Amino acid sequence: MSRRERVEHNLLRATDADTSSLVAMLVRAFCDDPVASFMFIDDKTRPRALRRFFKIQLTGDYLRSGEVWTTEERSGAAIWG
């Protein structure tokens, strides 16, 4: 059994200023996801569609009335409404 290294991150509440970085990170994370592939069938237009989808979700809902937390590097996020 291997030992896992403990990694700590400072978490920040995301703001409107984080939208661009978070959208880019979410597109990279979900571009090959089976649900995203089902929702946006065309491989060539999927990244653009996901950018629009995540931007609308973040700016229209989650940053306003939900919770969005991210790392200092904007390399991950916890999002819920």
SVG drawing of the C-alpha trace seen along z (x, -y; Angstrom):
<svg xmlns="http://www.w3.org/2000/svg" viewBox="-29 -41 33 43">
<polyline fill="none" stroke="black" stroke-width="0.4" points="0.0,0.0 1.4,-3.4 1.3,-6.4 -0.5,-9.4 1.1,-12.8 -1.0,-15.4 -1.5,-18.5 -3.0,-21.6 -4.7,-24.5 -5.8,-27.9 -9.4,-28.2 -11.0,-31.5 -14.5,-32.5 -14.6,-33.3 -15.7,-36.6 -16.7,-38.0 -13.0,-38.7 -12.4,-34.9 -14.9,-34.1 -12.6,-33.9 -10.0,-31.7 -12.7,-29.4 -14.5,-29.0 -11.2,-28.0 -10.4,-25.5 -13.9,-24.0 -13.8,-23.7 -10.5,-21.8 -11.9,-19.5 -15.2,-18.7 -14.4,-18.8 -14.1,-15.0 -16.7,-14.3 -19.4,-11.8 -22.3,-14.1 -20.7,-17.1 -20.1,-15.0 -23.8,-14.0 -25.0,-17.6 -22.6,-19.1 -22.1,-16.3 -19.7,-18.1 -16.1,-17.8 -15.1,-20.9 -17.7,-23.2 -17.9,-21.6 -15.2,-23.8 -17.0,-27.0 -20.3,-25.7 -18.9,-24.7 -17.3,-28.2 -20.7,-29.7 -22.5,-27.2 -20.1,-27.6 -20.0,-31.4 -23.8,-31.6 -23.9,-29.2 -21.3,-31.1 -22.3,-34.7 -26.1,-34.1 -26.5,-31.9 -23.7,-30.5 -21.7,-33.6 -24.9,-35.5 -26.9,-33.1 -24.8,-30.0 -21.3,-29.1 -18.2,-29.1 -14.8,-28.4 -11.5,-28.1 -7.8,-27.7 -5.3,-30.6 -4.1,-29.3 -7.7,-28.9 -6.8,-25.3 -10.0,-23.8 -13.4,-24.8 -16.3,-23.7 -19.6,-25.0 -23.1,-24.6 -26.3,-26.5"/>
</svg>
